[in-house]
Amino acid sequence: MHRKNQTILKSFLIIQTAFIGDVILATAVLEKLHQYFPDAQMDFLLCKGNEGLFSDHPYLHKVIVWDRQHSKYFNIRSILKKIRNSHYDYVINLQRFASTGFLTAFSGGKNKIGFDKNPFSFLFTKKIKHKIENVSSPIHECTRNIETITFLTDDTFANPKLYPSIKNYGSTLQYKDKKYICIAPVSVWFTKQYPAEKWIEFISAVTAFKIFLVGSKKDFEKCESIKNSCPDLAIENLAGKLNLLETAALMRDAKMNYVNDSAPLHMASAMNAPVTAIFCSTIPAFGFSPLSDHSVIIETKEQLPCRPCGLHGLNSCPEKHFKCAYSINYHELLSPIK
């Protein structure tokens, strides 16, 4: 473990205010910085709703929560004041959006680092070239994130990591009396989501394991519909019933976790939990592939000229057929647990 230069730097602020999965992948930067600067103060700025990922995190001094859903631009003034009052040595922005670029540029930090595609990057101390969509030579999002700090550390890879507490693990013990698999069937984006009827086909073929459906409160109804379609099977809908770190603790000990290209995929990576990731409209080469030691990627075998149709997924299939999902046979999902 590298620990050089640990006395030179005093404080870091890492900024990632996007979705849960993006915040999880940003923890690779925390891991890397802690290797080099174990005594440094590290703070994290994220969006309201994601702070549960960092309850009792061993390396973080403070989590700054930005409520963007209510009075976004009024709240940004309050957030900026908090940042400026902390006098950070390094402010590291892992996003390309103008709002976080503004916070970085006017943070008062001694060193301001971010990607060159950010509209405010001309005011940064150091700009990092942002590379994506290179199918022949893909770059993982964690690598992109780590490139913002290689001048402080090195260019070796670091995995993301979450830290559920003893209490989190204790809360999930009641579900671990039998062999089980976890399924996270819902995604924010429709075209990233393996269809419900395909999940039902798969679940109906699984009889050796107890099945837990996981997700957020918003996912509960869709998960309940899937559960009700398989009334004779041992299925429990835990969507919205577990917090983020409890879900991570449950996934860690599953025989397999089945996920879309969405946040639960990265949660599995951060727990080094076994994972089968289904990519529908998006492709692994975008940089969001699983990192677990035991990981399987499933995607259509058809050569579809319309795939990928977007980096983040869409609310509907532009071609109206959604072949990238429907052409994946549910039998392929059975192989990882046979």
C-alpha atoms as a printed R data frame, in Angstrom:
    type eleno elety resid chain resno       x       y       z
1   ATOM     1    CA   MET     A     1   0.000   0.000   0.000
2   ATOM     2    CA   HIS     A     2   1.344   3.406  -0.981
3   ATOM     3    CA   ARG     A     3   1.459   6.063   1.711
4   ATOM     4    CA   LYS     A     4   3.849   8.608   0.232
5   ATOM     5    CA   ASN     A     5   3.259  12.360   0.526
6   ATOM     6    CA   GLN     A     6   0.586  11.811   3.144
7   ATOM     7    CA   THR     A     7   1.671  14.868   5.137
8   ATOM     8    CA   ILE     A     8   1.602  17.275   2.173
9   ATOM     9    CA   LEU     A     9  -2.153  17.356   1.556
10  ATOM    10    CA   LYS     A    10  -4.729  18.218   4.157
11  ATOM    11    CA   SER     A    11  -8.201  18.009   2.676
12  ATOM    12    CA   PHE     A    12 -10.134  16.743  -0.345
13  ATOM    13    CA   LEU     A    13 -13.647  17.279  -1.627
14  ATOM    14    CA   ILE     A    14 -14.968  14.748  -4.155
15  ATOM    15    CA   ILE     A    15 -18.021  15.844  -6.134
16  ATOM    16    CA   GLN     A    16 -20.460  13.387  -7.713
17  ATOM    17    CA   THR     A    17 -24.128  14.453  -7.659
18  ATOM    18    CA   ALA     A    18 -25.506  12.101 -10.323
19  ATOM    19    CA   PHE     A    19 -27.283   8.754  -9.814
20  ATOM    20    CA   ILE     A    20 -26.586   6.147  -7.127
21  ATOM    21    CA   GLY     A    21 -24.493   4.020  -9.482
22  ATOM    22    CA   ASP     A    22 -22.270   6.977 -10.357
23  ATOM    23    CA   VAL     A    23 -21.701   7.715  -6.673
24  ATOM    24    CA   ILE     A    24 -20.777   4.079  -6.013
25  ATOM    25    CA   LEU     A    25 -18.220   4.095  -8.833
26  ATOM    26    CA   ALA     A    26 -16.779   7.334  -7.438
27  ATOM    27    CA   THR     A    27 -15.746   5.426  -4.307
28  ATOM    28    CA   ALA     A    28 -12.788   4.086  -6.301
29  ATOM    29    CA   VAL     A    29 -11.323   7.583  -5.916
30  ATOM    30    CA   LEU     A    30 -11.861   7.447  -2.147
31  ATOM    31    CA   GLU     A    31 -10.072   4.094  -1.981
32  ATOM    32    CA   LYS     A    32  -7.143   5.367  -4.025
33  ATOM    33    CA   LEU     A    33  -6.743   8.593  -2.086
34  ATOM    34    CA   HIS     A    34  -6.885   6.736   1.214
35  ATOM    35    CA   GLN     A    35  -4.040   4.471   0.072
36  ATOM    36    CA   TYR     A    36  -1.811   7.482  -0.476
37  ATOM    37    CA   PHE     A    37  -3.132   9.916   2.130
38  ATOM    38    CA   PRO     A    38  -4.602   7.840   4.986
39  ATOM    39    CA   ASP     A    39  -4.650  10.789   7.390
40  ATOM    40    CA   ALA     A    40  -6.214  13.329   5.031
41  ATOM    41    CA   GLN     A    41  -9.684  14.797   5.523
42  ATOM    42    CA   MET     A    42 -11.980  13.554   2.762
43  ATOM    43    CA   ASP     A    43 -15.451  15.000   2.192
44  ATOM    44    CA   PHE     A    44 -18.009  14.026  -0.438
45  ATOM    45    CA   LEU     A    45 -20.687  16.148  -2.139
46  ATOM    46    CA   LEU     A    46 -23.680  14.213  -3.443
47  ATOM    47    CA   CYS     A    47 -27.370  14.582  -4.208
48  ATOM    48    CA   LYS     A    48 -30.058  14.166  -1.540
49  ATOM    49    CA   GLY     A    49 -31.189  10.554  -1.437
50  ATOM    50    CA   ASN     A    50 -27.746   9.027  -1.985
51  ATOM    51    CA   GLU     A    51 -26.216   9.871   1.390
52  ATOM    52    CA   GLY     A    52 -27.237   6.462   2.773
53  ATOM    53    CA   LEU     A    53 -24.370   4.911   0.831
54  ATOM    54    CA   PHE     A    54 -21.903   6.526   3.222
55  ATOM    55    CA   SER     A    55 -23.382   5.909   6.663
56  ATOM    56    CA   ASP     A    56 -20.415   5.293   8.985
57  ATOM    57    CA   HIS     A    57 -17.965   5.252   6.070
58  ATOM    58    CA   PRO     A    58 -14.492   4.724   7.595
59  ATOM    59    CA   TYR     A    59 -12.641   7.200   5.363
60  ATOM    60    CA   LEU     A    60 -15.088  10.084   5.085
61  ATOM    61    CA   HIS     A    61 -15.016  13.069   7.401
62  ATOM    62    CA   LYS     A    62 -18.176  14.735   6.111
63  ATOM    63    CA   VAL     A    63 -20.914  14.182   3.523
64  ATOM    64    CA   ILE     A    64 -22.408  17.339   2.005
65  ATOM    65    CA   VAL     A    65 -25.954  16.790   0.744
66  ATOM    66    CA   TRP     A    66 -27.339  18.953  -2.056
67  ATOM    67    CA   ASP     A    67 -31.122  18.984  -2.422
68  ATOM    68    CA   ARG     A    68 -31.537  19.657  -6.128
69  ATOM    69    CA   GLN     A    69 -35.227  18.790  -6.213
70  ATOM    70    CA   HIS     A    70 -36.316  21.788  -4.139
71  ATOM    71    CA   SER     A    71 -35.008  25.323  -4.742
72  ATOM    72    CA   LYS     A    72 -32.021  23.964  -6.657
73  ATOM    73    CA   TYR     A    73 -30.405  27.308  -7.409
74  ATOM    74    CA   PHE     A    74 -31.086  28.759  -3.972
75  ATOM    75    CA   ASN     A    75 -29.539  25.671  -2.384
76  ATOM    76    CA   ILE     A    76 -26.468  25.875  -4.613
77  ATOM    77    CA   ARG     A    77 -25.567  29.158  -2.912
78  ATOM    78    CA   SER     A    78 -25.735  27.473   0.493
79  ATOM    79    CA   ILE     A    79 -23.645  24.533  -0.769
80  ATOM    80    CA   LEU     A    80 -21.036  26.859  -2.265
81  ATOM    81    CA   LYS     A    81 -20.748  28.718   1.052
82  ATOM    82    CA   LYS     A    82 -20.114  25.438   2.894
83  ATOM    83    CA   ILE     A    83 -17.465  24.447   0.380
84  ATOM    84    CA   ARG     A    84 -15.683  27.800   0.483
85  ATOM    85    CA   ASN     A    85 -15.663  27.795   4.297
86  ATOM    86    CA   SER     A    86 -13.787  24.479   4.277
87  ATOM    87    CA   HIS     A    87 -10.794  25.818   2.294
88  ATOM    88    CA   TYR     A    88 -10.077  22.509   0.567
89  ATOM    89    CA   ASP     A    89  -6.627  21.728  -0.741
90  ATOM    90    CA   TYR     A    90  -8.138  19.720  -3.600
91  ATOM    91    CA   VAL     A    91 -11.623  19.846  -5.086
92  ATOM    92    CA   ILE     A    92 -12.130  16.899  -7.456
93  ATOM    93    CA   ASN     A    93 -15.165  17.048  -9.736
94  ATOM    94    CA   LEU     A    94 -16.121  13.747 -11.373
95  ATOM    95    CA   GLN     A    95 -18.925  15.228 -13.489
96  ATOM    96    CA   ARG     A    96 -19.271  17.149 -16.721
97  ATOM    97    CA   PHE     A    97 -22.321  19.189 -15.739
98  ATOM    98    CA   ALA     A    98 -22.303  22.971 -15.468
99  ATOM    99    CA   SER     A    99 -23.735  23.090 -11.947
100 ATOM   100    CA   THR     A   100 -20.909  21.067 -10.393
101 ATOM   101    CA   GLY     A   101 -18.426  22.867 -12.626
102 ATOM   102    CA   PHE     A   102 -19.625  26.155 -11.151
103 ATOM   103    CA   LEU     A   103 -19.203  24.790  -7.616
104 ATOM   104    CA   THR     A   104 -15.695  23.587  -8.454
105 ATOM   105    CA   ALA     A   105 -14.591  26.768 -10.199
106 ATOM   106    CA   PHE     A   106 -15.709  29.013  -7.331
107 ATOM   107    CA   SER     A   107 -14.989  26.576  -4.498
108 ATOM   108    CA   GLY     A   108 -12.012  28.509  -3.218
109 ATOM   109    CA   GLY     A   109 -10.037  25.280  -3.312
110 ATOM   110    CA   LYS     A   110  -6.290  25.591  -3.802
111 ATOM   111    CA   ASN     A   111  -6.465  23.022  -6.600
112 ATOM   112    CA   LYS     A   112  -9.534  22.438  -8.738
113 ATOM   113    CA   ILE     A   113  -9.598  19.291 -10.905
114 ATOM   114    CA   GLY     A   114 -12.234  18.090 -13.355
115 ATOM   115    CA   PHE     A   115 -12.943  16.874 -16.869
116 ATOM   116    CA   ASP     A   116 -12.285  19.021 -19.919
117 ATOM   117    CA   LYS     A   117 -15.884  18.592 -21.123
118 ATOM   118    CA   ASN     A   118 -17.218  20.540 -18.156
119 ATOM   119    CA   PRO     A   119 -18.368  24.032 -19.283
120 ATOM   120    CA   PHE     A   120 -16.435  25.611 -16.386
121 ATOM   121    CA   SER     A   121 -13.247  23.618 -16.963
122 ATOM   122    CA   PHE     A   122 -11.461  26.745 -18.244
123 ATOM   123    CA   LEU     A   123 -11.426  27.877 -14.600
124 ATOM   124    CA   PHE     A   124 -10.047  24.597 -13.248
125 ATOM   125    CA   THR     A   125  -6.470  24.251 -12.076
126 ATOM   126    CA   LYS     A   126  -6.152  20.942 -13.907
127 ATOM   127    CA   LYS     A   127  -8.282  19.553 -16.753
128 ATOM   128    CA   ILE     A   128  -8.491  15.821 -17.474
129 ATOM   129    CA   LYS     A   129  -9.436  14.566 -20.918
130 ATOM   130    CA   HIS     A   130 -12.744  12.695 -20.735
131 ATOM   131    CA   LYS     A   131 -12.818   9.616 -22.973
132 ATOM   132    CA   ILE     A   132 -15.806   7.360 -23.619
133 ATOM   133    CA   GLU     A   133 -17.462   5.142 -26.242
134 ATOM   134    CA   ASN     A   134 -14.264   3.513 -27.477
135 ATOM   135    CA   VAL     A   135 -15.569   0.031 -28.306
136 ATOM   136    CA   SER     A   136 -12.208  -1.299 -29.501
137 ATOM   137    CA   SER     A   137 -10.421  -0.121 -26.342
138 ATOM   138    CA   PRO     A   138 -13.035   0.421 -23.621
139 ATOM   139    CA   ILE     A   139 -12.283   2.458 -20.523
140 ATOM   140    CA   HIS     A   140 -14.090   1.675 -17.298
141 ATOM   141    CA   GLU     A   141 -15.753   4.550 -15.450
142 ATOM   142    CA   CYS     A   142 -13.552   3.849 -12.422
143 ATOM   143    CA   THR     A   143 -10.490   4.332 -14.620
144 ATOM   144    CA   ARG     A   144 -11.900   7.634 -15.888
145 ATOM   145    CA   ASN     A   145 -12.501   8.734 -12.312
146 ATOM   146    CA   ILE     A   146  -9.041   7.677 -11.135
147 ATOM   147    CA   GLU     A   147  -7.436   9.638 -13.982
148 ATOM   148    CA   THR     A   148  -8.416  12.817 -12.101
149 ATOM   149    CA   ILE     A   149  -5.975  11.907  -9.314
150 ATOM   150    CA   THR     A   150  -3.183   9.943 -11.057
151 ATOM   151    CA   PHE     A   151  -0.899  12.976 -10.782
152 ATOM   152    CA   LEU     A   152  -1.276  12.614  -7.005
153 ATOM   153    CA   THR     A   153  -1.217   8.807  -6.792
154 ATOM   154    CA   ASP     A   154  -0.563   6.432  -9.715
155 ATOM   155    CA   ASP     A   155  -2.466   4.979 -12.653
156 ATOM   156    CA   THR     A   156  -3.201   1.525 -11.236
157 ATOM   157    CA   PHE     A   157  -6.842   0.489 -11.019
158 ATOM   158    CA   ALA     A   158  -8.880   0.637  -7.817
159 ATOM   159    CA   ASN     A   159 -12.228  -1.034  -7.250
160 ATOM   160    CA   PRO     A   160 -15.203   0.815  -5.792
161 ATOM   161    CA   LYS     A   161 -16.146  -0.240  -2.270
162 ATOM   162    CA   LEU     A   162 -19.048   0.111   0.134
163 ATOM   163    CA   TYR     A   163 -18.952  -0.434   3.888
164 ATOM   164    CA   PRO     A   164 -22.170  -1.845   5.382
165 ATOM   165    CA   SER     A   165 -22.108  -1.789   9.174
166 ATOM   166    CA   ILE     A   166 -22.502  -4.701  11.562
167 ATOM   167    CA   LYS     A   167 -26.068  -3.474  12.055
168 ATOM   168    CA   ASN     A   168 -26.686  -3.586   8.290
169 ATOM   169    CA   TYR     A   169 -25.490  -7.184   8.128
170 ATOM   170    CA   GLY     A   170 -27.523  -8.059  11.206
171 ATOM   171    CA   SER     A   171 -30.686  -6.672   9.577
172 ATOM   172    CA   THR     A   172 -30.303  -9.101   6.677
173 ATOM   173    CA   LEU     A   173 -29.508 -12.261   8.648
174 ATOM   174    CA   GLN     A   174 -33.192 -13.218   8.726
175 ATOM   175    CA   TYR     A   175 -33.146 -13.654   4.941
176 ATOM   176    CA   LYS     A   176 -30.031 -15.827   4.782
177 ATOM   177    CA   ASP     A   177 -31.361 -19.088   6.212
178 ATOM   178    CA   LYS     A   178 -31.482 -20.708   2.748
179 ATOM   179    CA   LYS     A   179 -29.649 -20.398  -0.550
180 ATOM   180    CA   TYR     A   180 -30.943 -17.366  -2.373
181 ATOM   181    CA   ILE     A   181 -30.533 -15.125  -5.375
182 ATOM   182    CA   CYS     A   182 -31.285 -11.417  -5.659
183 ATOM   183    CA   ILE     A   183 -32.942  -9.844  -8.680
184 ATOM   184    CA   ALA     A   184 -33.048  -6.087  -9.312
185 ATOM   185    CA   PRO     A   185 -35.508  -6.023 -12.229
186 ATOM   186    CA   VAL     A   186 -36.137  -2.270 -12.519
187 ATOM   187    CA   SER     A   187 -34.085   0.534 -14.036
188 ATOM   188    CA   VAL     A   188 -34.606   4.290 -14.267
189 ATOM   189    CA   TRP     A   189 -34.386   3.936 -18.059
190 ATOM   190    CA   PHE     A   190 -36.835   1.726 -19.961
191 ATOM   191    CA   THR     A   191 -34.332   0.585 -22.592
192 ATOM   192    CA   LYS     A   192 -31.883  -0.593 -19.906
193 ATOM   193    CA   GLN     A   193 -34.543  -2.775 -18.327
194 ATOM   194    CA   TYR     A   194 -34.931  -6.461 -19.122
195 ATOM   195    CA   PRO     A   195 -38.698  -6.844 -19.711
196 ATOM   196    CA   ALA     A   196 -40.882  -7.966 -16.805
197 ATOM   197    CA   GLU     A   197 -42.276 -10.921 -18.763
198 ATOM   198    CA   LYS     A   198 -38.733 -12.149 -19.421
199 ATOM   199    CA   TRP     A   199 -37.923 -11.919 -15.718
200 ATOM   200    CA   ILE     A   200 -41.080 -13.913 -14.990
201 ATOM   201    CA   GLU     A   201 -39.999 -16.619 -17.446
202 ATOM   202    CA   PHE     A   202 -36.617 -16.824 -15.766
203 ATOM   203    CA   ILE     A   203 -38.003 -16.862 -12.214
204 ATOM   204    CA   SER     A   204 -40.478 -19.591 -13.129
205 ATOM   205    CA   ALA     A   205 -37.551 -21.797 -14.141
206 ATOM   206    CA   VAL     A   206 -35.678 -21.287 -10.868
207 ATOM   207    CA   THR     A   207 -36.771 -23.688  -8.135
208 ATOM   208    CA   ALA     A   208 -33.630 -24.396  -6.101
209 ATOM   209    CA   PHE     A   209 -33.288 -20.926  -4.609
210 ATOM   210    CA   LYS     A   210 -35.250 -18.449  -2.608
211 ATOM   211    CA   ILE     A   211 -35.636 -15.231  -4.597
212 ATOM   212    CA   PHE     A   212 -35.460 -11.670  -3.304
213 ATOM   213    CA   LEU     A   213 -36.551  -8.765  -5.488
214 ATOM   214    CA   VAL     A   214 -34.595  -5.642  -4.554
215 ATOM   215    CA   GLY     A   215 -34.774  -1.978  -5.482
216 ATOM   216    CA   SER     A   216 -36.057   1.371  -4.248
217 ATOM   217    CA   LYS     A   217 -39.521   2.338  -3.010
218 ATOM   218    CA   LYS     A   218 -40.305   3.491  -6.538
219 ATOM   219    CA   ASP     A   219 -39.598  -0.044  -7.766
220 ATOM   220    CA   PHE     A   220 -41.960  -1.740  -5.326
221 ATOM   221    CA   GLU     A   221 -45.065  -1.912  -7.547
222 ATOM   222    CA   LYS     A   222 -43.195  -3.348 -10.548
223 ATOM   223    CA   CYS     A   223 -41.485  -5.891  -8.307
224 ATOM   224    CA   GLU     A   224 -44.820  -6.779  -6.691
225 ATOM   225    CA   SER     A   225 -46.342  -7.375 -10.124
226 ATOM   226    CA   ILE     A   226 -43.517  -9.784 -10.985
227 ATOM   227    CA   LYS     A   227 -43.926 -11.557  -7.637
228 ATOM   228    CA   ASN     A   228 -47.692 -11.932  -8.100
229 ATOM   229    CA   SER     A   229 -47.120 -13.492 -11.511
230 ATOM   230    CA   CYS     A   230 -45.241 -16.353  -9.814
231 ATOM   231    CA   PRO     A   231 -47.545 -17.175  -6.859
232 ATOM   232    CA   ASP     A   232 -46.238 -20.690  -6.246
233 ATOM   233    CA   LEU     A   233 -42.577 -19.738  -5.861
234 ATOM   234    CA   ALA     A   234 -40.552 -18.586  -2.854
235 ATOM   235    CA   ILE     A   235 -40.280 -14.897  -3.749
236 ATOM   236    CA   GLU     A   236 -40.083 -11.941  -1.403
237 ATOM   237    CA   ASN     A   237 -40.348  -8.346  -2.541
238 ATOM   238    CA   LEU     A   238 -37.825  -6.274  -0.555
239 ATOM   239    CA   ALA     A   239 -37.885  -3.231  -2.831
240 ATOM   240    CA   GLY     A   240 -37.975  -0.164  -0.586
241 ATOM   241    CA   LYS     A   241 -37.869  -2.282   2.572
242 ATOM   242    CA   LEU     A   242 -34.074  -2.324   2.868
243 ATOM   243    CA   ASN     A   243 -31.846   0.724   2.871
244 ATOM   244    CA   LEU     A   244 -28.942   0.988   0.442
245 ATOM   245    CA   LEU     A   245 -26.301  -0.607   2.662
246 ATOM   246    CA   GLU     A   246 -28.673  -3.363   3.822
247 ATOM   247    CA   THR     A   247 -29.301  -4.198   0.177
248 ATOM   248    CA   ALA     A   248 -25.539  -4.315  -0.390
249 ATOM   249    CA   ALA     A   249 -25.148  -6.635   2.615
250 ATOM   250    CA   LEU     A   250 -27.849  -8.947   1.246
251 ATOM   251    CA   MET     A   251 -26.305  -9.024  -2.224
252 ATOM   252    CA   ARG     A   252 -22.874  -9.910  -0.874
253 ATOM   253    CA   ASP     A   253 -23.950 -13.385   0.263
254 ATOM   254    CA   ALA     A   254 -26.301 -14.237  -2.590
255 ATOM   255    CA   LYS     A   255 -25.563 -17.209  -4.804
256 ATOM   256    CA   MET     A   256 -26.063 -14.776  -7.689
257 ATOM   257    CA   ASN     A   257 -27.328 -11.240  -8.224
258 ATOM   258    CA   TYR     A   258 -29.221 -10.521 -11.449
259 ATOM   259    CA   VAL     A   259 -29.192  -6.888 -12.510
260 ATOM   260    CA   ASN     A   260 -29.688  -4.507 -15.413
261 ATOM   261    CA   ASP     A   261 -27.091  -1.943 -16.464
262 ATOM   262    CA   SER     A   262 -28.005   0.160 -13.439
263 ATOM   263    CA   ALA     A   263 -27.089   0.979  -9.835
264 ATOM   264    CA   PRO     A   264 -27.430  -2.573  -8.397
265 ATOM   265    CA   LEU     A   265 -24.738  -3.707 -10.873
266 ATOM   266    CA   HIS     A   266 -22.271  -1.267  -9.326
267 ATOM   267    CA   MET     A   267 -23.443  -2.136  -5.829
268 ATOM   268    CA   ALA     A   268 -22.506  -5.754  -6.554
269 ATOM   269    CA   SER     A   269 -19.102  -4.606  -7.836
270 ATOM   270    CA   ALA     A   270 -18.517  -2.559  -4.678
271 ATOM   271    CA   MET     A   271 -19.279  -5.627  -2.535
272 ATOM   272    CA   ASN     A   272 -17.408  -8.050  -4.820
273 ATOM   273    CA   ALA     A   273 -20.693  -9.977  -4.941
274 ATOM   274    CA   PRO     A   274 -21.434 -12.483  -7.712
275 ATOM   275    CA   VAL     A   275 -23.353 -10.744 -10.471
276 ATOM   276    CA   THR     A   276 -24.995 -11.417 -13.813
277 ATOM   277    CA   ALA     A   277 -25.464  -8.152 -15.673
278 ATOM   278    CA   ILE     A   278 -27.932  -7.862 -18.543
279 ATOM   279    CA   PHE     A   279 -27.155  -5.171 -21.101
280 ATOM   280    CA   CYS     A   280 -30.091  -4.295 -23.364
281 ATOM   281    CA   SER     A   281 -29.773  -0.995 -25.256
282 ATOM   282    CA   THR     A   282 -26.399  -0.055 -23.753
283 ATOM   283    CA   ILE     A   283 -23.087  -1.878 -24.126
284 ATOM   284    CA   PRO     A   284 -20.339  -2.812 -21.628
285 ATOM   285    CA   ALA     A   285 -17.781  -0.876 -23.689
286 ATOM   286    CA   PHE     A   286 -19.268   2.383 -22.384
287 ATOM   287    CA   GLY     A   287 -17.347   1.629 -19.191
288 ATOM   288    CA   PHE     A   288 -19.973   0.368 -16.769
289 ATOM   289    CA   SER     A   289 -19.286  -3.363 -16.823
290 ATOM   290    CA   PRO     A   290 -19.227  -5.422 -13.594
291 ATOM   291    CA   LEU     A   291 -16.025  -5.666 -11.573
292 ATOM   292    CA   SER     A   292 -16.793  -8.574  -9.240
293 ATOM   293    CA   ASP     A   293 -14.487 -11.593  -9.320
294 ATOM   294    CA   HIS     A   294 -17.498 -13.707 -10.303
295 ATOM   295    CA   SER     A   295 -19.316 -11.740 -12.973
296 ATOM   296    CA   VAL     A   296 -21.230 -12.630 -16.123
297 ATOM   297    CA   ILE     A   297 -22.345 -10.289 -18.893
298 ATOM   298    CA   ILE     A   298 -25.384 -11.192 -20.970
299 ATOM   299    CA   GLU     A   299 -26.399  -9.281 -24.085
300 ATOM   300    CA   THR     A   300 -28.153  -9.994 -27.359
301 ATOM   301    CA   LYS     A   301 -26.365 -12.147 -29.912
302 ATOM   302    CA   GLU     A   302 -28.113 -10.352 -32.757
303 ATOM   303    CA   GLN     A   303 -26.188  -7.717 -34.682
304 ATOM   304    CA   LEU     A   304 -28.592  -4.820 -34.322
305 ATOM   305    CA   PRO     A   305 -27.655  -1.639 -36.236
306 ATOM   306    CA   CYS     A   306 -29.658   0.412 -33.715
307 ATOM   307    CA   ARG     A   307 -27.663  -0.794 -30.693
308 ATOM   308    CA   PRO     A   308 -26.483   1.081 -28.724
309 ATOM   309    CA   CYS     A   309 -29.122   3.776 -29.079
310 ATOM   310    CA   GLY     A   310 -27.764   5.961 -26.295
311 ATOM   311    CA   LEU     A   311 -25.233   6.191 -23.518
312 ATOM   312    CA   HIS     A   312 -27.717   6.311 -20.642
313 ATOM   313    CA   GLY     A   313 -30.733   4.518 -22.030
314 ATOM   314    CA   LEU     A   314 -34.044   5.971 -23.219
315 ATOM   315    CA   ASN     A   315 -37.647   6.083 -22.059
316 ATOM   316    CA   SER     A   316 -38.758   3.977 -25.033
317 ATOM   317    CA   CYS     A   317 -37.275   2.017 -27.916
318 ATOM   318    CA   PRO     A   318 -36.766   4.366 -30.891
319 ATOM   319    CA   GLU     A   319 -37.351   1.463 -33.302
320 ATOM   320    CA   LYS     A   320 -40.466   0.278 -31.417
321 ATOM   321    CA   HIS     A   321 -39.286  -3.371 -31.314
322 ATOM   322    CA   PHE     A   322 -36.888  -3.460 -28.325
323 ATOM   323    CA   LYS     A   323 -35.075  -6.426 -29.855
324 ATOM   324    CA   CYS     A   324 -31.954  -5.756 -27.814
325 ATOM   325    CA   ALA     A   325 -33.922  -7.033 -24.803
326 ATOM   326    CA   TYR     A   326 -36.479  -9.420 -26.240
327 ATOM   327    CA   SER     A   327 -33.862 -11.341 -28.218
328 ATOM   328    CA   ILE     A   328 -32.132 -12.382 -24.966
329 ATOM   329    CA   ASN     A   329 -33.456 -15.833 -24.067
330 ATOM   330    CA   TYR     A   330 -34.135 -16.277 -20.374
331 ATOM   331    CA   HIS     A   331 -32.319 -19.647 -20.517
332 ATOM   332    CA   GLU     A   332 -29.057 -17.691 -20.719
333 ATOM   333    CA   LEU     A   333 -29.698 -16.398 -17.227
334 ATOM   334    CA   LEU     A   334 -29.842 -19.918 -15.836
335 ATOM   335    CA   SER     A   335 -26.260 -20.860 -16.742
336 ATOM   336    CA   PRO     A   336 -24.543 -18.810 -13.976
337 ATOM   337    CA   ILE     A   337 -26.364 -20.741 -11.214
338 ATOM   338    CA   LYS     A   338 -26.244 -24.228 -12.693
